[in-house]
């Protein structure tokens, strides 16, 4: 055992994408940064699908802090051209396909049929929401192990001290945070300990259990999972040999000539009455696959849905995940966001759900806000951190309320499309706000807009009253208009939304 003392401006706990990127930004701006990861750098992680909001914030971070390598990762083509070794996949948008339910008595799921007989909009059992006008501006699926490791590498090149297989075993709050670290190495069960201090400690872990009891007690950290309305369980893994959904649609004569993008180049959602499956296809032949369903029900055998079974028939687990990884409840939340010189990233405060891919965007927004705050003069720092804490909690609750409403409508594609447009209106509105020069510290997703909050409440009331699908569309469409300019809930487009948002206009090679 050896002791030493080192002082840092910021200590970051967690080597995922948000912790690594924050370490990179702060180190590049001259701060003394320590980052510790209990596991190894570049470990397997999900939360892999970027969005227009995520890419926009990444570009703004790159421009503000002089990080051209980060700018290159903000679109699929510039990523592929500048960093071909970082594995990724193209994402042109969001796609949703409703496979129906299980035939009573037989226990066999139905074949996918795109025509939706009961639709109020002459629509389909499919919904495609475009995120980019063409491949030049395409978003990206991240192979998180590559991206997370790259951010750590850049942080170290900028001067950060990044330590893997290291945990905080004791911490004491004061004018600075005094910590005891234990670093493990092969063949050394006890590890090596040392004491360090930092002005700020940032929790970027994305999971519980990384903080020592002494620190949790000092900041009053508590679990508040019951505040979240969304309640789902999930299994997920990486596979090779997953067949093309585009080919399946073509084989069954259901690939429309009006598709705004290749259905495989998307965050693909396969909805059923019982739950849904995501598929994110990466360029090197790996597909991220996960099944998510409401908690409180027995695990569903998704293989009874013929279309899903055919796509997965020859799939094998990738080496990164030799079996399914199971999570009994996806949702978790811990508060406070900030206490004294402790601050938590959005990913450390809560996990909501994989539906609609909000995790990367919110994590990047957290990096942008915290970097500004920690680099600010002390007179402004306190105000920014106070705003940060309130805004993160508010946004997480907003995302939760929008996602929970979608799960209420999982059995009906027209219903699901209608309430999903509330989420897309909030996301597109946030993108337009940021690209127009809006302050990144302001609440996003229409938080702080009482009229939108009331619209969410009223929509839930409509669902409580079992309004018909046609009645829901008729009621919601005019009320949504003042919150969107994207042509959402237009029955004439038959589930094909091509609007891409002004955010893409700021992309530069």
The 8 nearest C-alpha neighbors of each residue, nearest first, counted from 0:
[[1, 191, 192, 2, 190, 193, 189, 181],
 [2, 0, 192, 193, 191, 3, 194, 190],
 [3, 1, 193, 194, 192, 0, 4, 191],
 [2, 4, 193, 194, 5, 1, 195, 192],
 [3, 5, 195, 194, 6, 2, 193, 196],
 [4, 6, 195, 196, 3, 7, 194, 197],
 [5, 7, 196, 197, 195, 4, 8, 31],
 [8, 6, 197, 31, 9, 32, 196, 33],
 [7, 9, 198, 31, 197, 32, 30, 199],
 [10, 8, 199, 32, 7, 197, 200, 198],
 [9, 11, 33, 200, 34, 32, 197, 201],
 [12, 10, 34, 201, 200, 202, 33, 13],
 [11, 13, 202, 35, 203, 204, 34, 201],
 [14, 12, 204, 36, 203, 18, 15, 35],
 [13, 15, 36, 18, 19, 40, 16, 35],
 [16, 14, 147, 18, 17, 13, 19, 204],
 [15, 17, 147, 19, 18, 20, 14, 150],
 [18, 16, 20, 19, 15, 362, 21, 366],
 [19, 17, 203, 21, 14, 15, 20, 16],
 [20, 18, 151, 150, 22, 16, 14, 21],
 [19, 21, 23, 17, 22, 150, 18, 16],
 [20, 22, 24, 18, 23, 19, 366, 17],
 [23, 21, 19, 25, 20, 154, 24, 26],
 [154, 24, 22, 20, 26, 21, 25, 153],
 [25, 23, 21, 27, 26, 22, 20, 28],
 [24, 26, 28, 22, 27, 30, 23, 21],
 [27, 25, 30, 29, 28, 23, 157, 24],
 [26, 28, 157, 24, 25, 29, 23, 30],
 [29, 27, 25, 26, 30, 24, 64, 374],
 [30, 28, 26, 27, 25, 31, 158, 157],
 [29, 31, 26, 25, 28, 32, 8, 27],
 [32, 30, 7, 8, 26, 9, 29, 159],
 [33, 31, 159, 9, 7, 10, 30, 8],
 [32, 34, 10, 160, 161, 159, 11, 9],
 [35, 33, 11, 161, 10, 12, 162, 160],
 [36, 34, 162, 12, 165, 163, 161, 13],
 [37, 35, 163, 13, 14, 38, 165, 164],
 [36, 38, 164, 165, 166, 163, 35, 39],
 [39, 37, 164, 36, 163, 40, 165, 42],
 [40, 38, 163, 164, 42, 41, 36, 37],
 [39, 41, 42, 148, 163, 14, 38, 36],
 [42, 40, 144, 148, 147, 145, 39, 43],
 [41, 43, 144, 40, 39, 44, 38, 143],
 [44, 42, 144, 41, 319, 143, 45, 320],
 [45, 43, 143, 42, 144, 46, 47, 15],
 [44, 46, 47, 143, 43, 287, 142, 235],
 [45, 47, 358, 48, 359, 44, 353, 356],
 [46, 48, 141, 45, 140, 143, 142, 49],
 [49, 47, 140, 356, 141, 46, 139, 50],
 [48, 50, 139, 53, 140, 359, 138, 47],
 [49, 51, 53, 52, 138, 54, 48, 360],
 [50, 52, 54, 53, 55, 130, 138, 502],
 [53, 51, 55, 50, 430, 54, 360, 56],
 [54, 52, 360, 50, 56, 51, 55, 49],
 [53, 55, 73, 57, 51, 56, 52, 58],
 [54, 56, 52, 58, 57, 53, 51, 59],
 [55, 57, 59, 53, 58, 54, 60, 52],
 [58, 56, 54, 60, 55, 59, 73, 61],
 [59, 57, 61, 70, 55, 60, 56, 73],
 [58, 60, 56, 62, 61, 57, 63, 55],
 [61, 59, 57, 63, 58, 62, 56, 64],
 [62, 60, 66, 58, 70, 59, 64, 65],
 [61, 63, 59, 65, 60, 64, 58, 66],
 [64, 62, 60, 61, 65, 59, 66, 58],
 [63, 65, 61, 62, 66, 60, 24, 28],
 [64, 66, 62, 61, 63, 67, 60, 27],
 [65, 67, 61, 69, 68, 64, 62, 70],
 [68, 66, 70, 69, 61, 65, 71, 62],
 [69, 67, 71, 70, 66, 72, 61, 81],
 [68, 70, 71, 72, 67, 66, 61, 57],
 [71, 69, 67, 58, 61, 72, 68, 73],
 [70, 72, 77, 68, 78, 69, 73, 67],
 [73, 71, 78, 69, 70, 74, 77, 68],
 [72, 74, 54, 70, 71, 57, 58, 75],
 [75, 73, 138, 77, 137, 72, 76, 136],
 [74, 76, 78, 139, 137, 138, 77, 79],
 [77, 75, 79, 78, 74, 80, 135, 137],
 [78, 76, 80, 71, 79, 74, 75, 81],
 [77, 79, 72, 75, 71, 81, 76, 82],
 [80, 78, 83, 76, 77, 82, 81, 75],
 [79, 81, 77, 78, 82, 76, 83, 71],
 [82, 80, 78, 79, 77, 83, 71, 68],
 [81, 83, 84, 78, 79, 85, 80, 77],
 [84, 82, 79, 85, 80, 81, 86, 78],
 [83, 85, 82, 86, 79, 145, 81, 87],
 [86, 84, 83, 82, 145, 87, 146, 142],
 [87, 85, 142, 84, 145, 83, 282, 283],
 [86, 88, 141, 281, 140, 142, 282, 85],
 [89, 87, 281, 140, 282, 139, 280, 90],
 [88, 90, 139, 264, 75, 140, 138, 137],
 [89, 91, 265, 138, 264, 139, 92, 137],
 [92, 90, 137, 265, 130, 264, 131, 138],
 [91, 93, 130, 129, 265, 90, 128, 266],
 [92, 94, 266, 128, 265, 127, 267, 129],
 [93, 95, 127, 267, 126, 268, 265, 266],
 [94, 96, 268, 126, 125, 269, 267, 127],
 [97, 95, 125, 269, 270, 124, 268, 98],
 [96, 98, 270, 124, 99, 271, 269, 125],
 [99, 97, 111, 271, 270, 96, 109, 110],
 [100, 98, 271, 97, 272, 109, 101, 410],
 [99, 101, 272, 108, 271, 109, 102, 98],
 [100, 102, 108, 107, 106, 109, 103, 99],
 [103, 101, 105, 107, 106, 108, 104, 100],
 [104, 102, 105, 101, 106, 107, 100, 108],
 [103, 105, 106, 102, 107, 101, 108, 100],
 [106, 104, 107, 103, 102, 101, 108, 303],
 [105, 107, 101, 104, 102, 103, 108, 303],
 [108, 106, 303, 101, 105, 102, 109, 304],
 [109, 107, 101, 304, 303, 100, 102, 305],
 [108, 110, 304, 101, 99, 100, 111, 98],
 [109, 111, 305, 306, 112, 98, 304, 108],
 [110, 112, 98, 109, 306, 113, 97, 99],
 [113, 111, 114, 110, 124, 98, 115, 253],
 [112, 114, 124, 123, 125, 115, 111, 253],
 [113, 115, 123, 112, 124, 116, 122, 125],
 [114, 116, 123, 124, 118, 117, 122, 113],
 [115, 117, 118, 114, 121, 123, 122, 119],
 [118, 116, 115, 119, 468, 121, 413, 469],
 [117, 119, 120, 121, 115, 116, 122, 413],
 [120, 118, 469, 121, 468, 117, 413, 472],
 [119, 121, 490, 122, 118, 493, 491, 413],
 [122, 120, 118, 119, 493, 123, 490, 115],
 [123, 121, 493, 120, 118, 494, 115, 114],
 [122, 124, 114, 115, 125, 113, 493, 494],
 [123, 125, 113, 97, 115, 412, 114, 96],
 [126, 124, 96, 123, 95, 97, 113, 494],
 [125, 127, 494, 95, 94, 495, 96, 128],
 [128, 126, 94, 495, 93, 494, 496, 129],
 [129, 127, 496, 93, 92, 495, 94, 497],
 [128, 130, 92, 497, 131, 496, 499, 91],
 [129, 131, 92, 499, 91, 51, 128, 132],
 [132, 130, 499, 137, 133, 136, 91, 129],
 [131, 133, 499, 136, 130, 134, 129, 497],
 [134, 132, 135, 131, 136, 137, 91, 260],
 [133, 135, 137, 136, 91, 132, 131, 76],
 [136, 134, 133, 137, 76, 75, 74, 132],
 [135, 137, 134, 131, 74, 133, 138, 503],
 [138, 136, 134, 91, 75, 131, 74, 135],
 [139, 137, 90, 74, 75, 91, 50, 49],
 [140, 138, 89, 90, 75, 88, 49, 141],
 [139, 141, 48, 88, 87, 47, 49, 89],
 [142, 140, 47, 87, 143, 139, 48, 146],
 [143, 141, 87, 144, 145, 86, 146, 47],
 [142, 144, 146, 141, 145, 147, 44, 47],
 [143, 145, 41, 42, 43, 147, 142, 146],
 [146, 144, 148, 143, 147, 142, 85, 149],
 [147, 145, 149, 143, 148, 144, 150, 142],
 [146, 148, 16, 150, 15, 149, 144, 41],
 [147, 149, 41, 151, 145, 146, 150, 40],
 [150, 148, 146, 152, 151, 147, 145, 153],
 [149, 151, 19, 153, 147, 152, 20, 148],
 [152, 150, 19, 154, 148, 149, 153, 155],
 [153, 151, 149, 155, 150, 154, 148, 156],
 [154, 152, 156, 150, 155, 151, 23, 157],
 [23, 155, 153, 151, 157, 159, 152, 156],
 [154, 156, 159, 158, 152, 157, 153, 151],
 [155, 157, 153, 158, 154, 152, 159, 23],
 [158, 156, 154, 27, 155, 26, 159, 153],
 [157, 159, 155, 156, 26, 154, 160, 27],
 [160, 158, 155, 32, 154, 26, 161, 33],
 [159, 161, 33, 34, 155, 32, 162, 158],
 [162, 160, 34, 35, 33, 159, 155, 163],
 [163, 161, 35, 165, 34, 36, 160, 164],
 [162, 164, 36, 39, 165, 35, 37, 40],
 [165, 163, 37, 38, 183, 39, 182, 36],
 [166, 164, 182, 37, 163, 181, 36, 35],
 [167, 165, 37, 181, 180, 168, 35, 182],
 [166, 168, 180, 169, 179, 211, 181, 178],
 [169, 167, 211, 179, 180, 166, 181, 170],
 [170, 168, 179, 211, 178, 167, 213, 171],
 [171, 169, 178, 214, 177, 213, 179, 176],
 [170, 172, 177, 176, 214, 178, 173, 213],
 [173, 171, 176, 175, 177, 170, 217, 174],
 [172, 174, 175, 176, 171, 177, 340, 339],
 [175, 173, 176, 172, 198, 340, 339, 197],
 [174, 176, 198, 173, 197, 177, 172, 196],
 [175, 177, 172, 197, 196, 171, 173, 198],
 [178, 176, 196, 171, 170, 195, 175, 172],
 [179, 177, 170, 195, 169, 194, 196, 180],
 [178, 180, 194, 169, 193, 168, 167, 170],
 [181, 179, 167, 192, 193, 166, 168, 194],
 [180, 182, 192, 191, 166, 165, 190, 167],
 [183, 181, 165, 191, 190, 164, 192, 180],
 [184, 182, 190, 164, 165, 187, 181, 191],
 [183, 185, 187, 186, 190, 182, 164, 188],
 [186, 184, 187, 183, 188, 190, 164, 189],
 [185, 187, 188, 184, 183, 190, 189, 191],
 [188, 186, 190, 184, 185, 189, 183, 191],
 [187, 189, 190, 186, 183, 184, 185, 191],
 [190, 188, 187, 191, 183, 181, 0, 182],
 [191, 189, 183, 182, 187, 188, 181, 184],
 [190, 192, 182, 0, 181, 1, 183, 189],
 [193, 191, 181, 180, 0, 1, 182, 2],
 [192, 194, 2, 3, 180, 179, 1, 195],
 [195, 193, 179, 4, 178, 3, 180, 2],
 [194, 196, 5, 4, 178, 177, 6, 179],
 [197, 195, 177, 6, 176, 178, 7, 5],
 [196, 198, 7, 8, 176, 199, 9, 175],
 [197, 199, 175, 8, 9, 176, 7, 340],
 [200, 198, 9, 340, 197, 341, 10, 8],
 [199, 201, 10, 341, 9, 11, 340, 342],
 [202, 200, 11, 342, 343, 341, 203, 10],
 [201, 203, 343, 12, 204, 344, 11, 347],
 [204, 202, 13, 18, 344, 347, 12, 205],
 [203, 205, 13, 206, 347, 202, 12, 15],
 [204, 206, 347, 346, 203, 207, 13, 348],
 [207, 205, 204, 347, 208, 209, 346, 349],
 [208, 206, 209, 205, 204, 210, 347, 333],
 [207, 209, 210, 206, 211, 212, 204, 215],
 [210, 208, 207, 211, 204, 166, 206, 167],
 [209, 211, 208, 215, 214, 212, 167, 207],
 [212, 210, 213, 168, 214, 169, 215, 167],
 [213, 211, 215, 214, 216, 210, 169, 168],
 [212, 214, 216, 211, 215, 170, 169, 217],
 [215, 213, 217, 216, 170, 212, 211, 218],
 [216, 214, 212, 220, 218, 217, 213, 219],
 [215, 217, 219, 213, 214, 218, 212, 220],
 [218, 216, 214, 215, 219, 213, 172, 171],
 [217, 219, 215, 220, 216, 338, 214, 341],
 [220, 218, 216, 217, 215, 221, 335, 334],
 [219, 221, 215, 218, 334, 335, 216, 333],
 [222, 220, 333, 334, 219, 223, 335, 215],
 [221, 223, 333, 224, 332, 334, 220, 331],
 [222, 224, 225, 332, 333, 226, 221, 334],
 [225, 223, 332, 331, 226, 227, 222, 330],
 [224, 226, 227, 223, 228, 222, 332, 331],
 [227, 225, 224, 223, 228, 332, 396, 229],
 [228, 226, 225, 229, 224, 399, 396, 330],
 [229, 227, 403, 230, 399, 226, 400, 225],
 [228, 230, 403, 227, 399, 231, 402, 330],
 [229, 231, 294, 293, 228, 330, 328, 232],
 [232, 230, 293, 294, 292, 328, 329, 229],
 [231, 233, 328, 327, 294, 329, 292, 291],
 [232, 234, 291, 326, 290, 325, 292, 329],
 [235, 233, 325, 324, 290, 289, 323, 326],
 [236, 234, 289, 324, 323, 288, 290, 233],
 [235, 237, 323, 320, 288, 287, 324, 289],
 [236, 238, 287, 317, 286, 320, 316, 288],
 [239, 237, 316, 317, 286, 315, 285, 314],
 [240, 238, 285, 315, 314, 241, 317, 284],
 [239, 241, 314, 313, 242, 315, 238, 284],
 [242, 240, 314, 311, 310, 239, 243, 286],
 [243, 241, 310, 240, 244, 311, 309, 314],
 [242, 244, 246, 245, 247, 241, 310, 263],
 [243, 245, 247, 246, 263, 248, 242, 262],
 [244, 246, 248, 243, 247, 262, 263, 249],
 [245, 247, 249, 243, 244, 248, 250, 242],
 [248, 246, 244, 250, 249, 245, 251, 243],
 [249, 247, 253, 254, 245, 251, 246, 250],
 [248, 250, 246, 252, 254, 247, 251, 253],
 [251, 249, 247, 248, 252, 246, 253, 254],
 [250, 252, 248, 249, 253, 247, 254, 246],
 [253, 251, 249, 250, 254, 248, 255, 247],
 [252, 254, 248, 251, 249, 255, 113, 250],
 [255, 253, 248, 249, 252, 256, 245, 258],
 [256, 254, 257, 258, 253, 252, 249, 248],
 [255, 257, 258, 254, 259, 253, 260, 249],
 [256, 258, 255, 259, 495, 254, 260, 492],
 [257, 259, 260, 255, 256, 261, 495, 254],
 [260, 258, 257, 497, 129, 495, 261, 127],
 [261, 259, 258, 262, 91, 264, 129, 92],
 [260, 262, 263, 264, 245, 258, 259, 265],
 [261, 263, 264, 245, 260, 265, 94, 244],
 [262, 264, 261, 265, 245, 244, 243, 280],
 [265, 263, 90, 261, 262, 89, 91, 260],
 [266, 264, 90, 92, 267, 93, 91, 263],
 [265, 267, 93, 279, 94, 92, 268, 278],
 [266, 268, 94, 278, 265, 277, 95, 93],
 [267, 269, 95, 277, 276, 94, 270, 96],
 [270, 268, 96, 276, 275, 95, 97, 277],
 [271, 269, 275, 97, 96, 98, 268, 274],
 [272, 270, 99, 98, 273, 274, 97, 275],
 [271, 273, 410, 100, 99, 409, 274, 270],
 [274, 272, 271, 292, 100, 275, 299, 410],
 [275, 273, 292, 271, 291, 272, 270, 293],
 [274, 276, 270, 269, 291, 271, 290, 292],
 [277, 275, 290, 269, 289, 268, 291, 270],
 [276, 278, 268, 289, 288, 267, 269, 290],
 [277, 279, 288, 267, 287, 280, 286, 266],
 [280, 278, 287, 286, 266, 267, 281, 277],
 [279, 281, 286, 88, 278, 285, 287, 282],
 [282, 280, 88, 87, 285, 283, 286, 284],
 [281, 283, 88, 284, 87, 280, 86, 285],
 [284, 282, 281, 285, 86, 87, 88, 280],
 [283, 285, 282, 239, 281, 286, 240, 280],
 [286, 284, 239, 281, 238, 283, 280, 237],
 [287, 285, 280, 238, 279, 237, 281, 288],
 [286, 288, 237, 279, 278, 236, 238, 280],
 [289, 287, 278, 277, 235, 236, 237, 286],
 [288, 290, 235, 277, 276, 234, 236, 291],
 [289, 291, 276, 234, 233, 275, 235, 277],
 [292, 290, 233, 275, 274, 232, 276, 289],
 [291, 293, 274, 231, 232, 294, 273, 275],
 [292, 294, 231, 230, 232, 295, 274, 296],
 [295, 293, 231, 232, 296, 230, 292, 328],
 [294, 296, 293, 297, 231, 230, 232, 298],
 [297, 295, 294, 298, 293, 299, 292, 273],
 [296, 298, 299, 295, 294, 300, 293, 292],
 [299, 297, 296, 300, 292, 232, 294, 301],
 [298, 300, 301, 297, 273, 292, 274, 296],
 [301, 299, 302, 303, 298, 304, 297, 290],
 [300, 302, 303, 299, 304, 307, 308, 290],
 [303, 301, 308, 304, 300, 307, 305, 311],
 [302, 304, 108, 107, 301, 305, 300, 308],
 [303, 305, 108, 302, 307, 306, 301, 109],
 [306, 304, 308, 307, 110, 303, 309, 108],
 [305, 307, 309, 308, 304, 110, 111, 310],
 [308, 306, 310, 309, 305, 304, 311, 302],
 [307, 309, 302, 305, 311, 306, 310, 312],
 [308, 310, 312, 306, 307, 311, 305, 242],
 [311, 309, 242, 307, 308, 241, 312, 306],
 [310, 312, 314, 308, 241, 309, 313, 307],
 [313, 311, 309, 308, 314, 310, 241, 242],
 [314, 312, 311, 240, 315, 241, 310, 242],
 [313, 315, 240, 241, 311, 239, 312, 238],
 [316, 314, 239, 238, 317, 240, 313, 241],
 [317, 315, 238, 321, 237, 239, 320, 318],
 [316, 318, 238, 319, 237, 320, 239, 321],
 [317, 319, 320, 321, 316, 237, 238, 322],
 [318, 320, 317, 321, 43, 237, 316, 236],
 [319, 321, 322, 318, 236, 317, 237, 316],
 [322, 320, 316, 318, 317, 319, 323, 236],
 [323, 321, 320, 324, 316, 236, 235, 317],
 [322, 324, 236, 235, 234, 325, 320, 321],
 [325, 323, 235, 234, 236, 322, 326, 320],
 [324, 326, 234, 233, 323, 327, 235, 232],
 [327, 325, 233, 328, 232, 329, 234, 324],
 [328, 326, 232, 325, 329, 233, 294, 231],
 [329, 327, 232, 326, 231, 330, 230, 294],
 [328, 330, 232, 231, 326, 352, 327, 331],
 [331, 329, 351, 350, 328, 230, 352, 224],
 [332, 330, 224, 349, 350, 329, 333, 351],
 [331, 333, 349, 224, 223, 348, 222, 350],
 [332, 334, 222, 348, 221, 223, 349, 335],
 [335, 333, 336, 220, 221, 348, 222, 332],
 [334, 336, 337, 220, 338, 333, 219, 221],
 [335, 337, 343, 388, 334, 342, 348, 338],
 [336, 338, 342, 335, 341, 388, 343, 339],
 [337, 339, 341, 218, 340, 335, 342, 336],
 [340, 338, 341, 337, 218, 342, 172, 173],
 [339, 341, 199, 338, 200, 342, 198, 175],
 [340, 342, 200, 338, 337, 339, 201, 199],
 [343, 341, 337, 201, 336, 202, 200, 340],
 [344, 342, 202, 336, 201, 347, 348, 203],
 [343, 345, 347, 203, 346, 365, 202, 348],
 [346, 344, 348, 347, 362, 365, 391, 349],
 [347, 345, 205, 344, 348, 349, 362, 350],
 [348, 346, 205, 344, 345, 203, 204, 349],
 [349, 347, 345, 333, 332, 346, 343, 344],
 [350, 348, 332, 331, 346, 347, 351, 345],
 [349, 351, 330, 331, 352, 346, 332, 329],
 [350, 352, 330, 399, 349, 329, 331, 229],
 [351, 353, 354, 350, 329, 330, 402, 229],
 [352, 354, 356, 355, 351, 46, 357, 358],
 [353, 355, 352, 356, 402, 357, 268, 277],
 [354, 356, 357, 353, 93, 402, 352, 266],
 [357, 355, 353, 354, 358, 48, 49, 359],
 [356, 358, 360, 355, 359, 361, 353, 354],
 [359, 357, 361, 360, 356, 362, 46, 346],
 [360, 358, 362, 361, 49, 357, 363, 53],
 [361, 359, 53, 363, 362, 358, 357, 52],
 [360, 362, 364, 358, 363, 359, 365, 357],
 [361, 363, 365, 359, 360, 364, 17, 345],
 [364, 362, 366, 360, 365, 361, 359, 367],
 [363, 365, 361, 367, 366, 362, 360, 368],
 [364, 366, 362, 368, 363, 367, 344, 369],
 [367, 365, 363, 369, 364, 368, 21, 370],
 [368, 366, 364, 370, 365, 369, 60, 363],
 [367, 369, 365, 371, 366, 370, 440, 364],
 [370, 368, 372, 366, 371, 367, 373, 365],
 [369, 371, 367, 373, 372, 368, 366, 374],
 [372, 370, 368, 374, 369, 373, 375, 367],
 [371, 373, 369, 380, 375, 374, 370, 383],
 [372, 374, 370, 375, 371, 369, 380, 376],
 [373, 375, 371, 372, 370, 376, 25, 380],
 [376, 374, 372, 380, 373, 371, 379, 377],
 [375, 377, 378, 379, 380, 374, 373, 372],
 [376, 378, 380, 379, 375, 381, 373, 374],
 [377, 379, 376, 380, 381, 382, 375, 383],
 [380, 378, 382, 377, 381, 376, 375, 383],
 [379, 381, 377, 372, 383, 375, 382, 378],
 [380, 382, 384, 383, 379, 385, 378, 377],
 [381, 383, 385, 379, 380, 384, 386, 378],
 [384, 382, 386, 380, 385, 372, 381, 387],
 [385, 383, 387, 381, 386, 382, 380, 372],
 [384, 386, 382, 387, 388, 383, 381, 389],
 [387, 385, 383, 389, 384, 388, 390, 382],
 [386, 388, 384, 390, 385, 389, 383, 391],
 [387, 389, 336, 385, 391, 386, 390, 337],
 [388, 390, 386, 392, 387, 391, 393, 385],
 [389, 391, 393, 387, 392, 388, 442, 386],
 [392, 390, 394, 393, 388, 389, 387, 395],
 [393, 391, 395, 390, 389, 394, 396, 388],
 [392, 394, 390, 396, 391, 395, 389, 397],
 [395, 393, 397, 391, 396, 392, 390, 398],
 [396, 394, 398, 392, 397, 393, 399, 391],
 [395, 397, 399, 393, 394, 398, 400, 392],
 [398, 396, 394, 400, 399, 395, 393, 401],
 [399, 397, 395, 401, 400, 396, 402, 394],
 [398, 400, 396, 402, 397, 401, 403, 351],
 [399, 401, 397, 403, 398, 402, 396, 404],
 [402, 400, 398, 404, 399, 403, 422, 397],
 [401, 403, 405, 399, 404, 400, 398, 406],
 [404, 402, 229, 406, 400, 405, 401, 228],
 [403, 405, 407, 401, 402, 406, 400, 408],
 [406, 404, 402, 408, 407, 403, 415, 418],
 [407, 405, 409, 403, 408, 404, 402, 293],
 [406, 408, 404, 405, 409, 403, 410, 462],
 [409, 407, 415, 405, 406, 410, 414, 411],
 [408, 410, 406, 411, 407, 272, 415, 405],
 [411, 409, 272, 408, 412, 271, 99, 273],
 [412, 410, 414, 413, 409, 408, 415, 272],
 [411, 413, 415, 414, 124, 416, 97, 410],
 [414, 412, 416, 415, 411, 118, 417, 468],
 [413, 415, 417, 411, 412, 416, 408, 468],
 [416, 414, 412, 408, 417, 413, 418, 405],
 [417, 415, 419, 413, 414, 418, 412, 420],
 [416, 418, 414, 415, 420, 419, 413, 472],
 [417, 419, 420, 421, 415, 416, 405, 414],
 [420, 418, 416, 422, 421, 417, 415, 405],
 [419, 421, 423, 418, 422, 417, 424, 487],
 [422, 420, 424, 419, 418, 423, 425, 401],
 [421, 423, 425, 419, 420, 424, 401, 426],
 [424, 422, 420, 426, 425, 421, 427, 419],
 [423, 425, 421, 427, 483, 422, 426, 420],
 [424, 426, 444, 428, 422, 423, 427, 445],
 [427, 425, 423, 429, 428, 424, 444, 422],
 [428, 426, 430, 424, 429, 425, 423, 431],
 [427, 429, 425, 431, 426, 430, 424, 432],
 [430, 428, 432, 426, 427, 431, 443, 444],
 [431, 429, 427, 433, 432, 52, 428, 502],
 [430, 432, 428, 434, 429, 433, 435, 501],
 [433, 431, 429, 437, 435, 430, 434, 428],
 [434, 432, 437, 430, 436, 435, 431, 429],
 [433, 435, 431, 436, 502, 432, 430, 437],
 [436, 434, 432, 433, 437, 431, 502, 430],
 [437, 435, 433, 434, 438, 432, 439, 431],
 [438, 436, 433, 432, 435, 439, 434, 441],
 [437, 439, 440, 441, 436, 433, 432, 442],
 [440, 438, 441, 437, 368, 433, 364, 367],
 [441, 439, 438, 368, 442, 387, 386, 383],
 [440, 442, 439, 438, 443, 390, 437, 386],
 [443, 441, 446, 390, 440, 447, 394, 444],
 [442, 444, 445, 429, 446, 441, 394, 425],
 [445, 443, 425, 446, 426, 429, 394, 442],
 [446, 444, 443, 448, 425, 447, 451, 442],
 [447, 445, 448, 444, 442, 443, 394, 393],
 [446, 448, 449, 445, 442, 452, 443, 393],
 [447, 449, 446, 445, 450, 451, 452, 453],
 [450, 448, 452, 451, 447, 453, 446, 454],
 [449, 451, 453, 452, 448, 454, 455, 447],
 [452, 450, 454, 453, 449, 448, 455, 445],
 [453, 451, 449, 455, 454, 450, 448, 456],
 [452, 454, 456, 450, 451, 455, 457, 449],
 [453, 455, 451, 457, 456, 452, 458, 450],
 [456, 454, 458, 452, 453, 457, 459, 451],
 [457, 455, 453, 459, 454, 458, 460, 452],
 [456, 458, 460, 454, 459, 455, 453, 461],
 [459, 457, 461, 455, 460, 456, 454, 462],
 [458, 460, 462, 456, 461, 457, 463, 455],
 [459, 461, 457, 463, 458, 462, 456, 464],
 [462, 460, 458, 464, 459, 463, 466, 457],
 [461, 463, 459, 465, 464, 460, 466, 458],
 [464, 462, 460, 461, 465, 459, 466, 458],
 [463, 465, 461, 462, 466, 460, 459, 467],
 [466, 464, 462, 463, 467, 461, 460, 468],
 [465, 467, 464, 461, 470, 462, 471, 468],
 [468, 466, 470, 469, 471, 465, 414, 472],
 [467, 469, 471, 470, 414, 413, 472, 119],
 [470, 468, 119, 472, 467, 471, 473, 118],
 [469, 471, 467, 473, 468, 472, 466, 474],
 [470, 472, 474, 468, 469, 473, 475, 466],
 [473, 471, 469, 475, 474, 470, 476, 417],
 [472, 474, 470, 471, 475, 476, 469, 477],
 [473, 475, 471, 472, 476, 470, 477, 478],
 [476, 474, 478, 472, 473, 477, 471, 479],
 [475, 477, 479, 478, 472, 473, 474, 488],
 [478, 476, 480, 479, 475, 474, 473, 481],
 [477, 479, 475, 476, 480, 481, 474, 454],
 [480, 478, 476, 477, 482, 481, 475, 483],
 [479, 481, 482, 477, 483, 478, 476, 484],
 [480, 482, 479, 483, 478, 484, 477, 451],
 [483, 481, 480, 479, 424, 484, 428, 425],
 [484, 482, 424, 480, 485, 481, 428, 479],
 [483, 485, 486, 482, 480, 487, 481, 424],
 [486, 484, 487, 498, 483, 500, 424, 427],
 [485, 487, 484, 489, 488, 483, 498, 496],
 [486, 488, 489, 485, 420, 496, 483, 424],
 [489, 487, 476, 490, 417, 486, 420, 472],
 [488, 490, 491, 487, 486, 492, 493, 120],
 [491, 489, 120, 492, 493, 488, 121, 122],
 [490, 492, 489, 493, 120, 121, 494, 122],
 [491, 493, 495, 490, 494, 489, 496, 122],
 [494, 492, 122, 491, 490, 495, 121, 123],
 [493, 495, 126, 492, 122, 127, 496, 125],
 [496, 494, 127, 492, 493, 126, 128, 497],
 [497, 495, 128, 498, 129, 127, 494, 492],
 [496, 498, 129, 499, 495, 128, 259, 132],
 [497, 499, 485, 496, 500, 129, 486, 130],
 [500, 498, 130, 131, 129, 132, 497, 501],
 [501, 499, 502, 498, 503, 427, 431, 430],
 [500, 502, 503, 504, 431, 499, 434, 430],
 [503, 501, 500, 434, 504, 430, 505, 431],
 [502, 504, 505, 501, 506, 500, 136, 131],
 [503, 505, 502, 501, 506, 500, 507, 434],
 [504, 506, 503, 502, 507, 434, 55, 501],
 [507, 505, 504, 503, 508, 136, 58, 74],
 [506, 508, 505, 504, 70, 71, 58, 77],
 [507, 77, 506, 71, 70, 74, 76, 73]]
